[in-house]
Amino acid sequence: MLILFDHGTPAPLRAFLASHTIKRTQDMGWDSLSNGELLAGMDGISALRQLKASAPTRSIPVMAITASAMTYNRESMLAEGFDGYQIKPFNLR
């Protein structure tokens, strides 16, 4: 799986992501982007719809990571087509 970070891989994630391809926005020539600019005014659901509408990106698993902890939010995100749902902050240990 390809994972894109705006900066380097966060240290707590490195051991869990060893089998994945990691790229940084800087490596892609996007070094002036700050956190959140990748969506360019879109919300996560709009971005998901755009990914699922395009053949090259349709099969990429997309996980919703949100601060919203309400049960109905999880259900609605999965119903929208997200492959997973995680409330933040979270700890990988």
mmCIF file of the C-alpha atoms, coordinates in Angstrom:
data_MODEL
# 
_entry.id   MODEL 
# 
loop_
_atom_site.group_PDB 
_atom_site.id 
_atom_site.type_symbol 
_atom_site.label_atom_id 
_atom_site.label_alt_id 
_atom_site.label_comp_id 
_atom_site.label_asym_id 
_atom_site.label_entity_id 
_atom_site.label_seq_id 
_atom_site.pdbx_PDB_ins_code 
_atom_site.Cartn_x 
_atom_site.Cartn_y 
_atom_site.Cartn_z 
_atom_site.occupancy 
_atom_site.B_iso_or_equiv 
_atom_site.pdbx_formal_charge 
_atom_site.auth_seq_id 
_atom_site.auth_comp_id 
_atom_site.auth_asym_id 
_atom_site.auth_atom_id 
_atom_site.pdbx_PDB_model_num 
ATOM 1  C CA . MET A 1 1  ? 0.000   0.000  0.000   1.00 0.00 ? 1  MET A CA 1 
ATOM 2  C CA . LEU A 1 2  ? 1.210   3.520  -0.768  1.00 0.00 ? 2  LEU A CA 1 
ATOM 3  C CA . ILE A 1 3  ? 0.987   5.918  2.185   1.00 0.00 ? 3  ILE A CA 1 
ATOM 4  C CA . LEU A 1 4  ? 1.531   9.654  1.782   1.00 0.00 ? 4  LEU A CA 1 
ATOM 5  C CA . PHE A 1 5  ? 2.667   11.884 4.655   1.00 0.00 ? 5  PHE A CA 1 
ATOM 6  C CA . ASP A 1 6  ? 3.068   15.636 4.572   1.00 0.00 ? 6  ASP A CA 1 
ATOM 7  C CA . HIS A 1 7  ? 6.376   15.247 6.426   1.00 0.00 ? 7  HIS A CA 1 
ATOM 8  C CA . GLY A 1 8  ? 8.423   12.185 7.348   1.00 0.00 ? 8  GLY A CA 1 
ATOM 9  C CA . THR A 1 9  ? 6.838   9.027  8.728   1.00 0.00 ? 9  THR A CA 1 
ATOM 10 C CA . PRO A 1 10 ? 5.871   9.607  12.365  1.00 0.00 ? 10 PRO A CA 1 
ATOM 11 C CA . ALA A 1 11 ? 8.220   7.586  14.577  1.00 0.00 ? 11 ALA A CA 1 
ATOM 12 C CA . PRO A 1 12 ? 5.422   5.637  16.352  1.00 0.00 ? 12 PRO A CA 1 
ATOM 13 C CA . LEU A 1 13 ? 4.152   4.373  12.981  1.00 0.00 ? 13 LEU A CA 1 
ATOM 14 C CA . ARG A 1 14 ? 7.440   3.254  11.420  1.00 0.00 ? 14 ARG A CA 1 
ATOM 15 C CA . ALA A 1 15 ? 7.413   -0.296 12.801  1.00 0.00 ? 15 ALA A CA 1 
ATOM 16 C CA . PHE A 1 16 ? 3.809   -0.827 11.703  1.00 0.00 ? 16 PHE A CA 1 
ATOM 17 C CA . LEU A 1 17 ? 4.384   0.470  8.173   1.00 0.00 ? 17 LEU A CA 1 
ATOM 18 C CA . ALA A 1 18 ? 7.577   -1.384 7.280   1.00 0.00 ? 18 ALA A CA 1 
ATOM 19 C CA . SER A 1 19 ? 5.871   -3.436 4.562   1.00 0.00 ? 19 SER A CA 1 
ATOM 20 C CA . HIS A 1 20 ? 4.279   -0.390 2.872   1.00 0.00 ? 20 HIS A CA 1 
ATOM 21 C CA . THR A 1 21 ? 5.603   2.167  0.408   1.00 0.00 ? 21 THR A CA 1 
ATOM 22 C CA . ILE A 1 22 ? 5.953   5.518  2.139   1.00 0.00 ? 22 ILE A CA 1 
ATOM 23 C CA . LYS A 1 23 ? 6.249   8.815  0.267   1.00 0.00 ? 23 LYS A CA 1 
ATOM 24 C CA . ARG A 1 24 ? 6.391   12.386 1.505   1.00 0.00 ? 24 ARG A CA 1 
ATOM 25 C CA . THR A 1 25 ? 4.680   15.340 -0.116  1.00 0.00 ? 25 THR A CA 1 
ATOM 26 C CA . GLN A 1 26 ? 8.163   16.854 -0.461  1.00 0.00 ? 26 GLN A CA 1 
ATOM 27 C CA . ASP A 1 27 ? 9.230   13.820 -2.543  1.00 0.00 ? 27 ASP A CA 1 
ATOM 28 C CA . MET A 1 28 ? 6.255   14.496 -4.827  1.00 0.00 ? 28 MET A CA 1 
ATOM 29 C CA . GLY A 1 29 ? 7.243   18.141 -5.305  1.00 0.00 ? 29 GLY A CA 1 
ATOM 30 C CA . TRP A 1 30 ? 4.560   19.352 -2.911  1.00 0.00 ? 30 TRP A CA 1 
ATOM 31 C CA . ASP A 1 31 ? 6.949   20.640 -0.240  1.00 0.00 ? 31 ASP A CA 1 
ATOM 32 C CA . SER A 1 32 ? 5.075   23.922 0.238   1.00 0.00 ? 32 SER A CA 1 
ATOM 33 C CA . LEU A 1 33 ? 1.850   22.218 1.314   1.00 0.00 ? 33 LEU A CA 1 
ATOM 34 C CA . SER A 1 34 ? 0.839   22.406 4.919   1.00 0.00 ? 34 SER A CA 1 
ATOM 35 C CA . ASN A 1 35 ? -1.382  19.960 6.779   1.00 0.00 ? 35 ASN A CA 1 
ATOM 36 C CA . GLY A 1 36 ? -4.896  19.903 5.331   1.00 0.00 ? 36 GLY A CA 1 
ATOM 37 C CA . GLU A 1 37 ? -4.138  21.526 1.984   1.00 0.00 ? 37 GLU A CA 1 
ATOM 38 C CA . LEU A 1 38 ? -4.217  18.240 0.077   1.00 0.00 ? 38 LEU A CA 1 
ATOM 39 C CA . LEU A 1 39 ? -8.022  18.290 0.127   1.00 0.00 ? 39 LEU A CA 1 
ATOM 40 C CA . ALA A 1 40 ? -8.080  21.812 -1.351  1.00 0.00 ? 40 ALA A CA 1 
ATOM 41 C CA . GLY A 1 41 ? -11.443 22.869 0.065   1.00 0.00 ? 41 GLY A CA 1 
ATOM 42 C CA . MET A 1 42 ? -13.043 19.426 -0.177  1.00 0.00 ? 42 MET A CA 1 
ATOM 43 C CA . ASP A 1 43 ? -14.329 17.474 2.749   1.00 0.00 ? 43 ASP A CA 1 
ATOM 44 C CA . GLY A 1 44 ? -13.329 13.832 3.233   1.00 0.00 ? 44 GLY A CA 1 
ATOM 45 C CA . ILE A 1 45 ? -16.527 12.450 1.700   1.00 0.00 ? 45 ILE A CA 1 
ATOM 46 C CA . SER A 1 46 ? -16.056 14.515 -1.463  1.00 0.00 ? 46 SER A CA 1 
ATOM 47 C CA . ALA A 1 47 ? -12.447 13.342 -1.705  1.00 0.00 ? 47 ALA A CA 1 
ATOM 48 C CA . LEU A 1 48 ? -13.580 9.724  -1.240  1.00 0.00 ? 48 LEU A CA 1 
ATOM 49 C CA . ARG A 1 49 ? -16.174 10.067 -4.005  1.00 0.00 ? 49 ARG A CA 1 
ATOM 50 C CA . GLN A 1 50 ? -13.547 11.493 -6.334  1.00 0.00 ? 50 GLN A CA 1 
ATOM 51 C CA . LEU A 1 51 ? -11.166 8.611  -5.579  1.00 0.00 ? 51 LEU A CA 1 
ATOM 52 C CA . LYS A 1 52 ? -13.874 5.963  -6.052  1.00 0.00 ? 52 LYS A CA 1 
ATOM 53 C CA . ALA A 1 53 ? -15.032 7.552  -9.335  1.00 0.00 ? 53 ALA A CA 1 
ATOM 54 C CA . SER A 1 54 ? -11.619 7.173  -10.966 1.00 0.00 ? 54 SER A CA 1 
ATOM 55 C CA . ALA A 1 55 ? -10.495 3.763  -12.224 1.00 0.00 ? 55 ALA A CA 1 
ATOM 56 C CA . PRO A 1 56 ? -6.808  4.163  -11.172 1.00 0.00 ? 56 PRO A CA 1 
ATOM 57 C CA . THR A 1 57 ? -7.749  5.042  -7.571  1.00 0.00 ? 57 THR A CA 1 
ATOM 58 C CA . ARG A 1 58 ? -11.001 3.125  -7.106  1.00 0.00 ? 58 ARG A CA 1 
ATOM 59 C CA . SER A 1 59 ? -9.394  0.149  -5.354  1.00 0.00 ? 59 SER A CA 1 
ATOM 60 C CA . ILE A 1 60 ? -7.312  2.196  -2.885  1.00 0.00 ? 60 ILE A CA 1 
ATOM 61 C CA . PRO A 1 61 ? -8.561  1.535  0.664   1.00 0.00 ? 61 PRO A CA 1 
ATOM 62 C CA . VAL A 1 62 ? -9.554  4.817  2.349   1.00 0.00 ? 62 VAL A CA 1 
ATOM 63 C CA . MET A 1 63 ? -9.873  5.186  6.095   1.00 0.00 ? 63 MET A CA 1 
ATOM 64 C CA . ALA A 1 64 ? -11.764 8.027  7.775   1.00 0.00 ? 64 ALA A CA 1 
ATOM 65 C CA . ILE A 1 65 ? -9.728  9.462  10.668  1.00 0.00 ? 65 ILE A CA 1 
ATOM 66 C CA . THR A 1 66 ? -11.788 11.906 12.691  1.00 0.00 ? 66 THR A CA 1 
ATOM 67 C CA . ALA A 1 67 ? -12.272 13.497 16.084  1.00 0.00 ? 67 ALA A CA 1 
ATOM 68 C CA . SER A 1 68 ? -15.994 12.719 15.911  1.00 0.00 ? 68 SER A CA 1 
ATOM 69 C CA . ALA A 1 69 ? -16.767 9.833  18.258  1.00 0.00 ? 69 ALA A CA 1 
ATOM 70 C CA . MET A 1 70 ? -20.524 9.522  17.788  1.00 0.00 ? 70 MET A CA 1 
ATOM 71 C CA . THR A 1 71 ? -21.772 6.055  16.779  1.00 0.00 ? 71 THR A CA 1 
ATOM 72 C CA . TYR A 1 72 ? -23.898 7.454  13.962  1.00 0.00 ? 72 TYR A CA 1 
ATOM 73 C CA . ASN A 1 73 ? -20.792 9.135  12.479  1.00 0.00 ? 73 ASN A CA 1 
ATOM 74 C CA . ARG A 1 74 ? -19.008 5.779  12.217  1.00 0.00 ? 74 ARG A CA 1 
ATOM 75 C CA . GLU A 1 75 ? -22.045 4.195  10.600  1.00 0.00 ? 75 GLU A CA 1 
ATOM 76 C CA . SER A 1 76 ? -22.497 7.058  8.139   1.00 0.00 ? 76 SER A CA 1 
ATOM 77 C CA . MET A 1 77 ? -18.799 7.105  7.158   1.00 0.00 ? 77 MET A CA 1 
ATOM 78 C CA . LEU A 1 78 ? -18.823 3.371  6.455   1.00 0.00 ? 78 LEU A CA 1 
ATOM 79 C CA . ALA A 1 79 ? -22.102 3.759  4.549   1.00 0.00 ? 79 ALA A CA 1 
ATOM 80 C CA . GLU A 1 80 ? -20.461 6.474  2.409   1.00 0.00 ? 80 GLU A CA 1 
ATOM 81 C CA . GLY A 1 81 ? -17.871 3.894  1.332   1.00 0.00 ? 81 GLY A CA 1 
ATOM 82 C CA . PHE A 1 82 ? -14.902 4.387  3.641   1.00 0.00 ? 82 PHE A CA 1 
ATOM 83 C CA . ASP A 1 83 ? -13.051 1.128  4.264   1.00 0.00 ? 83 ASP A CA 1 
ATOM 84 C CA . GLY A 1 84 ? -12.394 1.935  7.911   1.00 0.00 ? 84 GLY A CA 1 
ATOM 85 C CA . TYR A 1 85 ? -13.066 4.493  10.630  1.00 0.00 ? 85 TYR A CA 1 
ATOM 86 C CA . GLN A 1 86 ? -10.722 5.620  13.402  1.00 0.00 ? 86 GLN A CA 1 
ATOM 87 C CA . ILE A 1 87 ? -11.325 8.196  16.119  1.00 0.00 ? 87 ILE A CA 1 
ATOM 88 C CA . LYS A 1 88 ? -8.383  10.438 16.939  1.00 0.00 ? 88 LYS A CA 1 
ATOM 89 C CA . PRO A 1 89 ? -6.272  10.725 18.886  1.00 0.00 ? 89 PRO A CA 1 
ATOM 90 C CA . PHE A 1 90 ? -5.292  7.059  18.826  1.00 0.00 ? 90 PHE A CA 1 
ATOM 91 C CA . ASN A 1 91 ? -2.410  4.987  20.058  1.00 0.00 ? 91 ASN A CA 1 
ATOM 92 C CA . LEU A 1 92 ? -0.967  2.135  18.011  1.00 0.00 ? 92 LEU A CA 1 
ATOM 93 C CA . ARG A 1 93 ? 0.316   0.249  21.056  1.00 0.00 ? 93 ARG A CA 1 
# 
